């Protein structure tokens, strides 16, 4: 002990007390780091990214027929007159069947007659006299497929008329409802996949964090099914000899959808 005046001064004791109060505990930094690491592990789940698909088939409700009327010849007036007469015959038959609500034709349209000329070349390299062309396209939508077969049999016999093909489809109302259903089922498929993946690695819960159209999450998906498919085309064959009515069965409409989805599993 050292005495300074009348007050004792204990150097060793005060030095020891200062050291104990000011020096950090050597174990404290390690305890804080361990708690922080545990908090990060709990916050980070396993990310699962999948693509869901669903496909359904529905009976066709509409048939859209595409006709082409075309003539060519040496005289412009004759070509134009023939095309005009053929178009008149076809459109008259369509108008008799047209009723937007009851059908059998619910809608139809035609473009303007296009007329042009060209001078072909023969095998000897000589340019020949001009050949004039006239063409027009007609589109007709049917709801009654029996009436469609009868009308096609008649239309296909008109000179200059060619049937380009038929597209089978759904009504607007049906298309809206099935699109909603198919997309919803595609999302369900994605969620089912995510749960299977999570269970395979011992995780029980999955939570959706993002759902989007294919490719929107930065993942390359199925390029063949980015959106619902609504129509199917059918080739057309000329009517059989004897004027018999066409016999065909409309194909079901395939409607499919795909979605990308991201889940967090824990």
BAPAZA-529925 format. One record per residue (C-alpha): chain; residue number from 1; x, y, z. Coordinates in steps of 0.001 Angstrom, whole numbers, plus 524288, in hexadecimal, padded with zeros to 5 digits. Each point is the difference from the previous one (the first is absolute). Layout:
// residues N
<pt lumza="A" numi="NUM" x="X" y="Y" z="Z"/>
...
// end
This chain:
// residues 266
<pt lumza="A" numi="1" x="80000" y="80000" z="80000"/>
<pt lumza="A" numi="2" x="804B0" y="80DDB" z="7FCD7"/>
<pt lumza="A" numi="3" x="7FBC9" y="80B6E" z="8086C"/>
<pt lumza="A" numi="4" x="7FDE2" y="80D63" z="7F9FC"/>
<pt lumza="A" numi="5" x="7FCCD" y="809DF" z="80A84"/>
<pt lumza="A" numi="6" x="7F54C" y="7FA64" z="80899"/>
<pt lumza="A" numi="7" x="7F98D" y="7F783" z="7F555"/>
<pt lumza="A" numi="8" x="804C5" y="7F274" z="7FD1F"/>
<pt lumza="A" numi="9" x="80273" y="7FD00" z="7F1A1"/>
<pt lumza="A" numi="10" x="7FF8E" y="7F189" z="7FC30"/>
<pt lumza="A" numi="11" x="80637" y="7FF7E" z="7F2AB"/>
<pt lumza="A" numi="12" x="7FECF" y="7F1A6" z="7FD97"/>
<pt lumza="A" numi="13" x="7F1CF" y="7FEFF" z="80418"/>
<pt lumza="A" numi="14" x="7FB33" y="80B79" z="7F7B3"/>
<pt lumza="A" numi="15" x="80785" y="7FB3A" z="7F43C"/>
<pt lumza="A" numi="16" x="7F9C1" y="7F2BA" z="80130"/>
<pt lumza="A" numi="17" x="7F24B" y="80598" z="80118"/>
<pt lumza="A" numi="18" x="801D7" y="808A5" z="7F3F6"/>
<pt lumza="A" numi="19" x="804E9" y="7F480" z="7F810"/>
<pt lumza="A" numi="20" x="7F44D" y="7F777" z="80373"/>
<pt lumza="A" numi="21" x="7F5D7" y="80A5A" z="7FCE4"/>
<pt lumza="A" numi="22" x="805D6" y="804CF" z="7F315"/>
<pt lumza="A" numi="23" x="80530" y="7F3AE" z="7F95E"/>
<pt lumza="A" numi="24" x="7F5F7" y="7F906" z="7F76F"/>
<pt lumza="A" numi="25" x="7FCF5" y="7F1F2" z="802E8"/>
<pt lumza="A" numi="26" x="807B3" y="7F77D" z="7F681"/>
<pt lumza="A" numi="27" x="7F435" y="7F71E" z="7FE11"/>
<pt lumza="A" numi="28" x="7F63F" y="80AB7" z="7FCD2"/>
<pt lumza="A" numi="29" x="8034F" y="801E5" z="7F15F"/>
<pt lumza="A" numi="30" x="7FECA" y="7F16C" z="7FD63"/>
<pt lumza="A" numi="31" x="7F2B2" y="7FF2D" z="80686"/>
<pt lumza="A" numi="32" x="7FAB3" y="80B46" z="7F7AD"/>
<pt lumza="A" numi="33" x="80516" y="7F9F1" z="7F35C"/>
<pt lumza="A" numi="34" x="7F9EE" y="7F2E9" z="80337"/>
<pt lumza="A" numi="35" x="7F2AF" y="80617" z="80290"/>
<pt lumza="A" numi="36" x="80088" y="807C1" z="7F331"/>
<pt lumza="A" numi="37" x="8035A" y="7F3EE" z="7F80D"/>
<pt lumza="A" numi="38" x="7F49C" y="7F895" z="805EA"/>
<pt lumza="A" numi="39" x="7F6A2" y="80B1A" z="7FC84"/>
<pt lumza="A" numi="40" x="80494" y="7FFED" z="7F1BD"/>
<pt lumza="A" numi="41" x="7FE39" y="7F14E" z="7FEB5"/>
<pt lumza="A" numi="42" x="7F208" y="800E7" z="804DB"/>
<pt lumza="A" numi="43" x="7FC81" y="80B2A" z="7F6A1"/>
<pt lumza="A" numi="44" x="80551" y="7F9A9" z="7F3B1"/>
<pt lumza="A" numi="45" x="7F738" y="7F542" z="7FA58"/>
<pt lumza="A" numi="46" x="80206" y="7F727" z="7F450"/>
<pt lumza="A" numi="47" x="7FB68" y="80624" z="7F33D"/>
<pt lumza="A" numi="48" x="7F8D3" y="7F6F2" z="7F68D"/>
<pt lumza="A" numi="49" x="7FCD4" y="8049F" z="7F229"/>
<pt lumza="A" numi="50" x="7F6FA" y="7F79F" z="7F79C"/>
<pt lumza="A" numi="51" x="7F74C" y="800CF" z="7F40A"/>
<pt lumza="A" numi="52" x="7F1ED" y="7FB5F" z="80082"/>
<pt lumza="A" numi="53" x="7F840" y="7FAD9" z="7F46C"/>
<pt lumza="A" numi="54" x="7F20F" y="7FC29" z="7FD53"/>
<pt lumza="A" numi="55" x="7F8DB" y="7FBC1" z="7F3AD"/>
<pt lumza="A" numi="56" x="7F18F" y="7FDA1" z="7FDB4"/>
<pt lumza="A" numi="57" x="7F78C" y="7FCE2" z="7F421"/>
<pt lumza="A" numi="58" x="7F2C2" y="805F0" z="7FCFB"/>
<pt lumza="A" numi="59" x="7F624" y="7FD4D" z="7F51F"/>
<pt lumza="A" numi="60" x="80082" y="809E0" z="7F4EE"/>
<pt lumza="A" numi="61" x="7F4FD" y="809FC" z="8000F"/>
<pt lumza="A" numi="62" x="80346" y="807FA" z="7F3F0"/>
<pt lumza="A" numi="63" x="805B5" y="7FD5D" z="7F286"/>
<pt lumza="A" numi="64" x="80643" y="80AE4" z="7F816"/>
<pt lumza="A" numi="65" x="800B8" y="7FD1F" z="7F168"/>
<pt lumza="A" numi="66" x="8092B" y="80756" z="7F6FF"/>
<pt lumza="A" numi="67" x="7FCFE" y="8009D" z="7F178"/>
<pt lumza="A" numi="68" x="80813" y="80581" z="7F4E8"/>
<pt lumza="A" numi="69" x="7F9DA" y="80461" z="7F334"/>
<pt lumza="A" numi="70" x="809E3" y="80199" z="7F4FB"/>
<pt lumza="A" numi="71" x="7FFC6" y="80179" z="7F12B"/>
<pt lumza="A" numi="72" x="80A02" y="80358" z="7F5A8"/>
<pt lumza="A" numi="73" x="7FF7B" y="8027B" z="7F170"/>
<pt lumza="A" numi="74" x="80411" y="8087B" z="7F4A2"/>
<pt lumza="A" numi="75" x="7F4EA" y="809E6" z="8017B"/>
<pt lumza="A" numi="76" x="7FF0E" y="80822" z="80C44"/>
<pt lumza="A" numi="77" x="7F169" y="8024D" z="7FE81"/>
<pt lumza="A" numi="78" x="7FD01" y="7F18F" z="7FE8F"/>
<pt lumza="A" numi="79" x="8085D" y="7FC35" z="80BB5"/>
<pt lumza="A" numi="80" x="7F9C9" y="80A5F" z="80898"/>
<pt lumza="A" numi="81" x="7F241" y="7FC4D" z="7FBB0"/>
<pt lumza="A" numi="82" x="8024E" y="7F194" z="802F6"/>
<pt lumza="A" numi="83" x="8056F" y="802F9" z="80D74"/>
<pt lumza="A" numi="84" x="7F4CC" y="80935" z="8031D"/>
<pt lumza="A" numi="85" x="7F5DC" y="7F5E8" z="7FC09"/>
<pt lumza="A" numi="86" x="80641" y="7F552" z="80823"/>
<pt lumza="A" numi="87" x="800EA" y="808C6" z="80BE5"/>
<pt lumza="A" numi="88" x="7F1CB" y="803ED" z="7FE6F"/>
<pt lumza="A" numi="89" x="7FBCC" y="7F1BF" z="7FF95"/>
<pt lumza="A" numi="90" x="80785" y="7FC98" z="80C4A"/>
<pt lumza="A" numi="91" x="7FC20" y="80BF9" z="807E3"/>
<pt lumza="A" numi="92" x="7F19D" y="7FE45" z="7FC6F"/>
<pt lumza="A" numi="93" x="8006D" y="7F23A" z="8057C"/>
<pt lumza="A" numi="94" x="80689" y="8050F" z="80C5A"/>
<pt lumza="A" numi="95" x="7F611" y="80ADE" z="80204"/>
<pt lumza="A" numi="96" x="7F4E4" y="7F62E" z="7FFA1"/>
<pt lumza="A" numi="97" x="80633" y="7F8CE" z="80B7E"/>
<pt lumza="A" numi="98" x="804CA" y="80BA4" z="807C5"/>
<pt lumza="A" numi="99" x="7FA31" y="80281" z="80D6F"/>
<pt lumza="A" numi="100" x="8094D" y="80520" z="80A81"/>
<pt lumza="A" numi="101" x="7F88B" y="7F935" z="80AED"/>
<pt lumza="A" numi="102" x="7F91F" y="7F425" z="7FA5B"/>
<pt lumza="A" numi="103" x="80969" y="7FCCE" z="7F4F0"/>
<pt lumza="A" numi="104" x="80376" y="7F778" z="7F945"/>
<pt lumza="A" numi="105" x="808FC" y="80AF3" z="7FB51"/>
<pt lumza="A" numi="106" x="80341" y="80938" z="80B30"/>
<pt lumza="A" numi="107" x="809CB" y="808BD" z="7F8E5"/>
<pt lumza="A" numi="108" x="80624" y="801C5" z="7F2B0"/>
<pt lumza="A" numi="109" x="808D7" y="80987" z="7F8CA"/>
<pt lumza="A" numi="110" x="8066C" y="80204" z="7F2D8"/>
<pt lumza="A" numi="111" x="80AA2" y="80902" z="7FB2C"/>
<pt lumza="A" numi="112" x="80047" y="807EC" z="7F36C"/>
<pt lumza="A" numi="113" x="802B1" y="7F9C0" z="7F2FB"/>
<pt lumza="A" numi="114" x="80E3F" y="8019C" z="7FC66"/>
<pt lumza="A" numi="115" x="80324" y="80148" z="7F188"/>
<pt lumza="A" numi="116" x="80DAC" y="80010" z="7FA40"/>
<pt lumza="A" numi="117" x="80760" y="7FC12" z="7F3BE"/>
<pt lumza="A" numi="118" x="80D22" y="7FA0F" z="7FCE1"/>
<pt lumza="A" numi="119" x="80759" y="7FC5B" z="7F3B2"/>
<pt lumza="A" numi="120" x="8057B" y="7F222" z="800E9"/>
<pt lumza="A" numi="121" x="80BFC" y="7FAE6" z="7F8A9"/>
<pt lumza="A" numi="122" x="80031" y="7F3CE" z="7F7AC"/>
<pt lumza="A" numi="123" x="80AA8" y="7F5B6" z="7FF4D"/>
<pt lumza="A" numi="124" x="806DE" y="8077D" z="7F524"/>
<pt lumza="A" numi="125" x="80182" y="80C2D" z="80852"/>
<pt lumza="A" numi="126" x="7F56F" y="80788" z="7F8F7"/>
<pt lumza="A" numi="127" x="7F6A0" y="8085B" z="807DD"/>
<pt lumza="A" numi="128" x="7F1E9" y="7FC95" z="7FD18"/>
<pt lumza="A" numi="129" x="7F390" y="807FC" z="80016"/>
<pt lumza="A" numi="130" x="7FAE3" y="8048D" z="80D34"/>
<pt lumza="A" numi="131" x="7F81F" y="7F69B" z="80853"/>
<pt lumza="A" numi="132" x="7F5C6" y="80656" z="80894"/>
<pt lumza="A" numi="133" x="7FC83" y="7FAE0" z="80D81"/>
<pt lumza="A" numi="134" x="7F4BA" y="80250" z="80952"/>
<pt lumza="A" numi="135" x="7FF1E" y="7FA84" z="80DC1"/>
<pt lumza="A" numi="136" x="7F81C" y="801BB" z="80C67"/>
<pt lumza="A" numi="137" x="7FF36" y="7F8CC" z="80D06"/>
<pt lumza="A" numi="138" x="7F3B8" y="7FCF7" z="807BB"/>
<pt lumza="A" numi="139" x="7FF4E" y="7FBAD" z="80E3C"/>
<pt lumza="A" numi="140" x="7F3D8" y="7F9BE" z="805DB"/>
<pt lumza="A" numi="141" x="7FDB0" y="7FB7A" z="80E07"/>
<pt lumza="A" numi="142" x="7F652" y="7F4FD" z="802C4"/>
<pt lumza="A" numi="143" x="7F9F6" y="7FB08" z="80C9B"/>
<pt lumza="A" numi="144" x="7F868" y="7F4F8" z="7F960"/>
<pt lumza="A" numi="145" x="8098C" y="7F617" z="7FA7B"/>
<pt lumza="A" numi="146" x="7F5D4" y="7F884" z="7F82D"/>
<pt lumza="A" numi="147" x="7FC3C" y="80C83" z="7F90F"/>
<pt lumza="A" numi="148" x="80E6E" y="802A6" z="7FDEA"/>
<pt lumza="A" numi="149" x="801D1" y="7F312" z="7F8E7"/>
<pt lumza="A" numi="150" x="7F46D" y="80297" z="7F710"/>
<pt lumza="A" numi="151" x="8045F" y="80DD6" z="7FCFB"/>
<pt lumza="A" numi="152" x="80E00" y="7FBDA" z="7FD17"/>
<pt lumza="A" numi="153" x="7FB15" y="7F5CD" z="7F681"/>
<pt lumza="A" numi="154" x="7F89F" y="80AA9" z="7F8C0"/>
<pt lumza="A" numi="155" x="80A9F" y="80A68" z="800B7"/>
<pt lumza="A" numi="156" x="80ACA" y="7F6F9" z="7FB56"/>
<pt lumza="A" numi="157" x="7F8CC" y="7FDDC" z="7F319"/>
<pt lumza="A" numi="158" x="7FFCB" y="80E88" z="7FC7A"/>
<pt lumza="A" numi="159" x="80A15" y="802C0" z="7F538"/>
<pt lumza="A" numi="160" x="80C1D" y="806CC" z="80512"/>
<pt lumza="A" numi="161" x="7FD53" y="7FCC9" z="80E5B"/>
<pt lumza="A" numi="162" x="80A02" y="7F8CF" z="80822"/>
<pt lumza="A" numi="163" x="7FE59" y="7FC52" z="80E54"/>
<pt lumza="A" numi="164" x="80C9F" y="8036E" z="806F3"/>
<pt lumza="A" numi="165" x="7FCB2" y="7F937" z="80CC1"/>
<pt lumza="A" numi="166" x="7F830" y="7FFB9" z="80C90"/>
<pt lumza="A" numi="167" x="803C0" y="80467" z="80D94"/>
<pt lumza="A" numi="168" x="7F8C3" y="7FA29" z="80B8B"/>
<pt lumza="A" numi="169" x="7FE4A" y="80887" z="80BE6"/>
<pt lumza="A" numi="170" x="7F864" y="80394" z="80C28"/>
<pt lumza="A" numi="171" x="7F6B0" y="80B21" z="802B9"/>
<pt lumza="A" numi="172" x="8054B" y="80C1C" z="806BB"/>
<pt lumza="A" numi="173" x="7F8FF" y="7FCBB" z="80CBF"/>
<pt lumza="A" numi="174" x="804D6" y="7F1F4" z="7FFED"/>
<pt lumza="A" numi="175" x="80DD8" y="80433" z="7FCA1"/>
<pt lumza="A" numi="176" x="8004B" y="8095D" z="80B91"/>
<pt lumza="A" numi="177" x="7FB2E" y="7F5DC" z="809AA"/>
<pt lumza="A" numi="178" x="808F1" y="7F4FD" z="7FB80"/>
<pt lumza="A" numi="179" x="80BCD" y="8090D" z="7FFB2"/>
<pt lumza="A" numi="180" x="7FDAF" y="8033A" z="80E4D"/>
<pt lumza="A" numi="181" x="7FE5F" y="7F1AC" z="80370"/>
<pt lumza="A" numi="182" x="80BF4" y="7FB52" z="7F88F"/>
<pt lumza="A" numi="183" x="808E5" y="80A87" z="8057F"/>
<pt lumza="A" numi="184" x="7FB38" y="7FD24" z="80DBE"/>
<pt lumza="A" numi="185" x="802E7" y="7F193" z="7FE39"/>
<pt lumza="A" numi="186" x="80D8D" y="80356" z="7FAE0"/>
<pt lumza="A" numi="187" x="802C4" y="80796" z="80C89"/>
<pt lumza="A" numi="188" x="7FB24" y="7F468" z="807F1"/>
<pt lumza="A" numi="189" x="8093E" y="7F726" z="7F878"/>
<pt lumza="A" numi="190" x="80B62" y="80907" z="80329"/>
<pt lumza="A" numi="191" x="7FC8A" y="7FFE6" z="80E84"/>
<pt lumza="A" numi="192" x="7FF16" y="7F124" z="7FFF9"/>
<pt lumza="A" numi="193" x="80D69" y="7FF05" z="7F9C2"/>
<pt lumza="A" numi="194" x="805D6" y="80936" z="80A09"/>
<pt lumza="A" numi="195" x="7FA78" y="7F7EE" z="80B4A"/>
<pt lumza="A" numi="196" x="80598" y="7F37B" z="7FA45"/>
<pt lumza="A" numi="197" x="80D6D" y="8063C" z="7FE86"/>
<pt lumza="A" numi="198" x="7FF73" y="8054C" z="80DDA"/>
<pt lumza="A" numi="199" x="7FC04" y="7F2F9" z="805E4"/>
<pt lumza="A" numi="200" x="80AED" y="7F934" z="7F8A5"/>
<pt lumza="A" numi="201" x="80A01" y="807F1" z="807AC"/>
<pt lumza="A" numi="202" x="7F91C" y="7FF11" z="80D01"/>
<pt lumza="A" numi="203" x="7F893" y="80CE2" z="7FFEA"/>
<pt lumza="A" numi="204" x="7F194" y="800DD" z="80322"/>
<pt lumza="A" numi="205" x="7FB04" y="80DA3" z="7FD0F"/>
<pt lumza="A" numi="206" x="80066" y="8079B" z="7F31F"/>
<pt lumza="A" numi="207" x="7FBE4" y="80E1E" z="7FE15"/>
<pt lumza="A" numi="208" x="7FE34" y="80639" z="7F29C"/>
<pt lumza="A" numi="209" x="80830" y="80C38" z="7FE01"/>
<pt lumza="A" numi="210" x="7FDED" y="80259" z="7F169"/>
<pt lumza="A" numi="211" x="7F70C" y="7FB02" z="7F51F"/>
<pt lumza="A" numi="212" x="8015B" y="80493" z="7F1E3"/>
<pt lumza="A" numi="213" x="7FE8F" y="7FC94" z="7F1B1"/>
<pt lumza="A" numi="214" x="80AF0" y="7F74D" z="7FAB3"/>
<pt lumza="A" numi="215" x="80CF2" y="8072D" z="7FF40"/>
<pt lumza="A" numi="216" x="7FBE6" y="80B6E" z="80890"/>
<pt lumza="A" numi="217" x="807C0" y="7FAF4" z="80BA4"/>
<pt lumza="A" numi="218" x="80C96" y="7FF30" z="7F83C"/>
<pt lumza="A" numi="219" x="7FEC0" y="7F154" z="7FE38"/>
<pt lumza="A" numi="220" x="7FF6D" y="7F9E2" z="7F27D"/>
<pt lumza="A" numi="221" x="7F35F" y="7F86D" z="7FF73"/>
<pt lumza="A" numi="222" x="7F894" y="7F85E" z="7F5BF"/>
<pt lumza="A" numi="223" x="80014" y="80896" z="7F3BF"/>
<pt lumza="A" numi="224" x="7F503" y="7F81D" z="7FA32"/>
<pt lumza="A" numi="225" x="7F58F" y="803F2" z="809D0"/>
<pt lumza="A" numi="226" x="80134" y="80E59" z="803EE"/>
<pt lumza="A" numi="227" x="7F169" y="80239" z="7FFA5"/>
<pt lumza="A" numi="228" x="7F350" y="7F89A" z="7FEA5"/>
<pt lumza="A" numi="229" x="7FDB1" y="7F9EE" z="7F2A3"/>
<pt lumza="A" numi="230" x="7F21A" y="8020B" z="7FB63"/>
<pt lumza="A" numi="231" x="7FE0A" y="7FB8A" z="7F207"/>
<pt lumza="A" numi="232" x="80354" y="7F49D" z="7F73E"/>
<pt lumza="A" numi="233" x="8008C" y="80039" z="7F142"/>
<pt lumza="A" numi="234" x="7FAA9" y="7F569" z="7F741"/>
<pt lumza="A" numi="235" x="8032B" y="7FD2C" z="7F1DC"/>
<pt lumza="A" numi="236" x="7F4E4" y="7FFEE" z="7F658"/>
<pt lumza="A" numi="237" x="7FDCE" y="7F5D7" z="7F59D"/>
<pt lumza="A" numi="238" x="7F7C6" y="80215" z="7F3E0"/>
<pt lumza="A" numi="239" x="7F23F" y="7FA2E" z="800AB"/>
<pt lumza="A" numi="240" x="7FEB7" y="7F23E" z="7FAC8"/>
<pt lumza="A" numi="241" x="7FA60" y="7FD78" z="7F276"/>
<pt lumza="A" numi="242" x="7F139" y="7FFF4" z="7FEDD"/>
<pt lumza="A" numi="243" x="7FD99" y="80C15" z="80831"/>
<pt lumza="A" numi="244" x="7FF8E" y="7F8CD" z="80D03"/>
<pt lumza="A" numi="245" x="800E8" y="80859" z="80C40"/>
<pt lumza="A" numi="246" x="80CEC" y="800DA" z="806F0"/>
<pt lumza="A" numi="247" x="80191" y="7F750" z="80BC9"/>
<pt lumza="A" numi="248" x="8099C" y="8049E" z="80A4B"/>
<pt lumza="A" numi="249" x="80146" y="7FFB3" z="80ECE"/>
<pt lumza="A" numi="250" x="804A4" y="80C67" z="806B2"/>
<pt lumza="A" numi="251" x="80C4B" y="7FE09" z="807FC"/>
<pt lumza="A" numi="252" x="80051" y="80349" z="80E6E"/>
<pt lumza="A" numi="253" x="806F9" y="80C8C" z="80381"/>
<pt lumza="A" numi="254" x="80C7F" y="7FE5F" z="807C7"/>
<pt lumza="A" numi="255" x="801CA" y="80ABE" z="80A0A"/>
<pt lumza="A" numi="256" x="80CE3" y="80034" z="8076E"/>
<pt lumza="A" numi="257" x="8070D" y="80962" z="808FF"/>
<pt lumza="A" numi="258" x="80D2E" y="800EC" z="806E1"/>
<pt lumza="A" numi="259" x="80483" y="8084E" z="80B63"/>
<pt lumza="A" numi="260" x="80CF7" y="80232" z="806D5"/>
<pt lumza="A" numi="261" x="7FFA8" y="8004C" z="80EDC"/>
<pt lumza="A" numi="262" x="809CD" y="80212" z="80ADA"/>
<pt lumza="A" numi="263" x="7FE2C" y="7FA9C" z="80DB1"/>
<pt lumza="A" numi="264" x="8074C" y="8009E" z="80CD4"/>
<pt lumza="A" numi="265" x="80095" y="7F356" z="807B2"/>
<pt lumza="A" numi="266" x="8035D" y="7FDDC" z="80E4A"/>
// end
